[in-house]
Amino acid sequence: MLPVLAYQDPATFRQQVAEFHALMPQRPETAGPVEVRDVTVPGPAGAPEVPVRIYTPKSGQGASGALIYIHGGGWIGGDVSGNDGFTHALAAESGAVVLSVEYRLAPENPFPAAPEDCYAAFLWTVENAAELGIDPERIGVGGDSAGANLSAAVSLMARDRDGPTPCFQFLRVPAFDDRLDTPSMAELTDTPILRGTDLPSVWDFYLGGPGRRGGPDVSPYAAPARAKDLTGLPPAYICVSEFDPLRDEAIAYAQRLLDAGVPTELHLVPGTFHGSHAIPGPKINERMNAESVTVIQRGLKIEQ
């Protein structure tokens, strides 16, 4: 019943993703009052401003934790509006201020456009924390799939640039490694939503064309698995699905974080596939999403 996504054709892929998102639940009426507003924030030097949608729960409490949420879509698709129902519910259920980033997409804007946009949105949030009702020490980054990749990239960039650092990383079904050489990548070639055979095209679009993927000069900000040193990164929650070609590279990254002394929680969810958490109904998906709310509250120190 799920579409075979056209990762090799960005225009068709974007249309398919938009149609898929249209079938998903919209803003819930009973999840709790949330104020939603759209802003634009300064982009990287010489680049356009970055649109950001801000979801602020009307809790009446003091300064809250915040999550910079970065949507998935293989760096070539997806947008803030398509994830509106999820991000609205996340703010309502977690009590966190959620800032959803409309970063530039490949192939029109290949790496490093996307991580630089997301890093700019993170810096703006820190600088404007008081106005936003946010505790600047409780700002995390998180996302799904390509969004999890970009969240890990922002964490690496923040550490390396000696600026403010996220307090927490929420990394669900992440893509970390352009080399595509894990057992799960080789074995899972006929799985829903994402197949191992889809990844070469996606990485080529993101890195700026064929011939770069797997080479010696790929930046760790593009492929976090390339980072030689993971010390000093924020605590991380990594969630992986059993039938996801990205599974093994995420597990390997979690192990490396642990080896580097980074507090890390790893959860492999049996019976699920890449992106299955977005499909309403199955109990296992409800459990994944409920756990996401809990770990975000814990990572941002929000009273439950």
C-alpha positions as CSV (number, residue, x, y, z in Angstrom):
1,M,0.0,0.0,0.0
2,L,3.0,2.3,0.3
3,P,4.4,4.1,-2.7
4,V,7.8,3.2,-4.3
5,L,9.5,6.6,-3.9
6,A,11.3,8.0,-6.9
7,Y,14.6,9.0,-5.2
8,Q,16.3,9.2,-8.6
9,D,14.0,12.0,-9.7
10,P,13.8,14.9,-7.1
11,A,10.7,16.6,-8.7
12,T,8.7,13.3,-8.7
13,F,9.9,12.5,-5.2
14,R,8.8,15.8,-3.8
15,Q,5.3,15.4,-5.3
16,Q,5.1,11.9,-3.8
17,V,6.2,13.1,-0.4
18,A,3.6,15.9,-0.5
19,E,0.9,13.5,-1.4
20,F,2.0,11.1,1.4
21,H,2.0,14.0,4.0
22,A,-1.5,15.0,2.9
23,L,-2.7,11.6,4.1
24,M,-1.2,12.0,7.5
25,P,-2.9,13.4,10.6
26,Q,-3.0,17.2,10.7
27,R,-2.8,19.5,13.7
28,P,-4.6,17.7,16.6
29,E,-7.4,19.6,18.1
30,T,-7.1,18.0,21.5
31,A,-3.3,17.9,22.0
32,G,-3.1,21.2,23.8
33,P,-2.9,24.9,22.9
34,V,0.1,25.8,20.9
35,E,0.9,29.1,19.3
36,V,2.4,28.8,15.8
37,R,4.2,31.5,13.9
38,D,6.5,31.7,10.9
39,V,9.7,33.8,11.0
40,T,12.8,34.1,8.9
41,V,16.2,34.1,10.5
42,P,19.6,35.2,9.2
43,G,21.2,32.6,7.0
44,P,24.8,31.7,6.6
45,A,27.1,34.4,5.3
46,G,26.1,35.4,1.8
47,A,23.1,33.0,1.8
48,P,19.3,33.7,1.9
49,E,17.4,33.9,5.2
50,V,16.1,30.7,6.6
51,P,12.4,30.2,7.2
52,V,11.6,28.7,10.6
53,R,8.1,27.7,12.0
54,I,7.9,28.1,15.8
55,Y,5.5,26.0,17.9
56,T,5.2,27.4,21.5
57,P,3.1,25.5,24.0
58,K,0.9,27.9,26.1
59,S,1.9,26.3,29.4
60,G,2.2,29.5,31.5
61,Q,5.4,28.2,33.0
62,G,8.9,29.8,33.0
63,A,11.6,29.4,30.4
64,S,11.2,26.1,28.5
65,G,13.5,23.7,26.7
66,A,13.5,23.8,22.9
67,L,14.1,21.4,20.1
68,I,15.4,22.5,16.7
69,Y,13.5,20.0,14.6
70,I,15.0,19.1,11.1
71,H,12.7,17.3,8.7
72,G,13.7,14.2,6.7
73,G,13.3,13.6,3.0
74,G,16.7,12.5,1.7
75,W,18.0,16.1,1.6
76,I,16.0,16.4,-1.7
77,G,12.4,16.7,-0.4
78,G,10.1,17.4,2.5
79,D,9.3,20.7,4.0
80,V,8.0,22.3,7.2
81,S,4.4,22.3,6.1
82,G,4.4,18.6,5.4
83,N,5.6,17.9,8.9
84,D,3.2,20.4,10.6
85,G,0.9,17.9,12.2
86,F,3.9,16.0,13.8
87,T,5.7,19.1,15.0
88,H,2.6,20.6,16.4
89,A,1.8,17.5,18.3
90,L,5.4,17.2,19.5
91,A,5.3,20.7,21.0
92,A,1.9,20.0,22.6
93,E,2.8,16.7,24.1
94,S,6.3,17.4,25.2
95,G,6.0,20.9,26.4
96,A,9.0,21.9,24.4
97,V,9.2,24.9,22.1
98,V,9.8,23.3,18.6
99,L,11.5,25.2,15.9
100,S,11.0,23.5,12.5
101,V,13.7,24.6,9.9
102,E,13.0,25.0,6.2
103,Y,16.5,24.3,5.0
104,R,17.6,24.5,1.3
105,L,17.3,21.2,-0.6
106,A,19.6,19.4,-3.0
107,P,20.3,19.0,-5.8
108,E,19.7,22.7,-6.4
109,N,21.5,23.5,-3.2
110,P,24.0,20.6,-2.4
111,F,26.1,20.3,0.8
112,P,27.0,22.4,2.7
113,A,23.8,24.5,2.2
114,A,21.5,22.3,4.4
115,P,23.7,22.0,7.6
116,E,24.7,25.6,7.4
117,D,21.1,26.7,7.3
118,C,20.3,24.5,10.3
119,Y,23.3,25.7,12.2
120,A,22.3,29.3,11.5
121,A,18.8,28.5,12.9
122,F,20.3,27.0,16.0
123,L,22.5,30.1,16.6
124,W,19.6,32.4,16.1
125,T,17.5,30.4,18.7
126,V,20.3,30.7,21.2
127,E,20.7,34.4,20.6
128,N,17.0,35.0,20.9
129,A,16.2,32.6,23.7
130,A,14.9,35.1,26.2
131,E,12.4,36.6,23.7
132,L,11.3,33.1,22.7
133,G,10.8,32.0,26.3
134,I,13.6,29.4,26.1
135,D,16.3,28.4,28.5
136,P,19.5,28.8,26.4
137,E,21.1,25.9,28.2
138,R,18.2,23.6,27.2
139,I,18.2,23.7,23.4
140,G,18.5,20.4,21.6
141,V,18.6,19.4,17.9
142,G,16.7,16.5,16.4
143,G,15.2,15.0,13.3
144,D,14.3,12.0,11.3
145,S,16.5,10.3,8.6
146,A,18.2,13.1,6.7
147,G,17.1,15.4,9.5
148,A,18.9,13.3,12.0
149,N,22.0,13.5,9.8
150,L,21.7,17.3,9.8
151,S,21.2,17.3,13.6
152,A,24.4,15.3,14.1
153,A,26.1,17.7,11.7
154,V,25.0,20.7,13.7
155,S,26.3,19.1,16.9
156,L,29.7,18.6,15.2
157,M,29.8,22.1,13.8
158,A,28.9,23.6,17.2
159,R,31.6,21.7,18.9
160,D,34.3,22.5,16.3
161,R,33.4,26.2,16.0
162,D,33.6,26.8,19.8
163,G,30.2,28.4,20.0
164,P,27.1,27.4,21.9
165,T,26.4,23.7,21.8
166,P,23.1,21.8,21.8
167,C,22.3,20.1,25.1
168,F,20.9,16.9,23.4
169,Q,20.6,15.1,20.1
170,F,17.4,13.3,19.0
171,L,18.5,11.1,16.1
172,R,15.7,8.9,14.7
173,V,16.5,6.5,11.7
174,P,19.5,8.5,10.8
175,A,21.7,8.5,7.7
176,F,25.3,8.8,8.7
177,D,27.6,7.2,6.1
178,D,28.1,7.9,2.4
179,R,30.2,4.8,1.9
180,L,27.1,2.5,2.0
181,D,29.1,-0.6,3.0
182,T,27.2,-2.1,5.9
183,P,25.5,-5.5,5.9
184,S,22.1,-3.9,6.3
185,M,22.7,-1.7,3.3
186,A,23.6,-4.8,1.2
187,E,20.8,-7.0,2.5
188,L,17.8,-4.7,2.7
189,T,17.2,-3.9,-1.0
190,D,13.4,-4.4,-1.1
191,T,12.1,-2.7,2.0
192,P,9.2,-0.2,2.3
193,I,9.9,3.6,2.0
194,L,13.6,3.2,1.6
195,R,15.7,0.5,-0.1
196,G,19.5,0.1,0.0
197,T,19.5,0.7,-3.8
198,D,18.0,4.1,-3.3
199,L,20.8,5.6,-1.3
200,P,23.5,6.1,-4.0
201,S,21.3,8.5,-5.9
202,V,20.3,10.4,-2.8
203,W,23.9,10.8,-1.6
204,D,25.0,11.9,-5.1
205,F,22.4,14.6,-5.1
206,Y,23.4,15.8,-1.7
207,L,27.1,15.8,-2.3
208,G,26.9,17.7,-5.5
209,G,27.0,15.0,-8.2
210,P,28.5,11.6,-9.0
211,G,32.0,10.8,-8.1
212,R,32.2,12.3,-4.7
213,R,30.3,9.7,-2.6
214,G,32.7,7.2,-1.0
215,G,35.7,9.3,-1.8
216,P,38.4,10.5,0.6
217,D,37.3,14.1,0.8
218,V,33.7,13.8,2.1
219,S,33.2,16.1,5.1
220,P,32.1,14.8,8.4
221,Y,29.5,17.6,8.4
222,A,28.0,15.8,5.4
223,A,28.5,12.2,6.7
224,P,29.0,12.2,10.5
225,A,30.3,8.7,10.4
226,R,33.4,10.2,8.8
227,A,34.2,12.2,11.9
228,K,37.4,10.9,13.5
229,D,36.7,12.3,16.9
230,L,33.3,12.2,18.6
231,T,34.3,13.4,22.0
232,G,32.6,16.4,23.5
233,L,29.3,15.9,21.6
234,P,25.9,16.3,23.3
235,P,24.1,13.3,24.8
236,A,22.3,11.4,22.1
237,Y,19.2,9.2,21.6
238,I,19.4,7.1,18.5
239,C,16.4,5.1,17.3
240,V,16.7,2.6,14.5
241,S,14.3,0.2,12.7
242,E,14.9,-3.4,12.1
243,F,14.2,-3.4,8.4
244,D,16.0,-0.2,7.5
245,P,19.1,-0.2,5.3
246,L,20.5,2.6,7.5
247,R,20.2,0.4,10.6
248,D,23.8,-0.8,10.9
249,E,25.5,2.6,10.3
250,A,23.4,4.1,13.1
251,I,24.3,1.3,15.5
252,A,28.0,1.8,14.7
253,Y,27.7,5.5,15.3
254,A,26.0,4.9,18.7
255,Q,28.9,2.6,19.6
256,R,31.4,5.2,18.7
257,L,29.6,7.8,20.7
258,L,29.7,5.5,23.7
259,D,33.4,4.8,23.1
260,A,34.0,8.6,23.1
261,G,32.3,9.0,26.4
262,V,29.1,10.5,25.1
263,P,26.0,9.5,27.0
264,T,24.0,7.6,24.4
265,E,20.7,5.7,24.3
266,L,20.2,3.3,21.4
267,H,16.8,1.7,20.7
268,L,16.4,-0.8,17.8
269,V,12.6,-1.3,17.2
270,P,11.8,-4.7,15.9
271,G,9.3,-5.2,13.1
272,T,9.6,-1.6,11.8
273,F,11.0,-0.1,8.6
274,H,12.4,3.3,7.7
275,G,9.8,6.0,8.4
276,S,7.1,3.6,9.7
277,H,6.6,5.8,12.8
278,A,4.8,8.3,10.6
279,I,2.0,5.8,9.8
280,P,-0.9,6.1,12.3
281,G,-2.5,3.0,13.7
282,P,0.0,0.2,14.5
283,K,0.7,0.0,18.2
284,I,4.5,-0.3,17.6
285,N,4.4,3.1,15.8
286,E,2.4,4.6,18.7
287,R,5.1,3.3,21.1
288,M,7.9,4.8,19.0
289,N,6.3,8.2,19.0
290,A,5.4,8.1,22.7
291,E,9.0,7.2,23.5
292,S,10.2,10.1,21.4
293,V,8.2,12.5,23.5
294,T,9.6,11.0,26.7
295,V,13.2,11.1,25.6
296,I,12.9,14.7,24.3
297,Q,11.4,15.7,27.7
298,R,14.3,14.0,29.4
299,G,16.9,15.4,27.1
300,L,15.6,19.0,27.5
301,K,14.9,18.6,31.2
302,I,11.2,19.3,30.9
303,E,9.1,18.2,33.9
304,Q,6.8,15.3,32.9
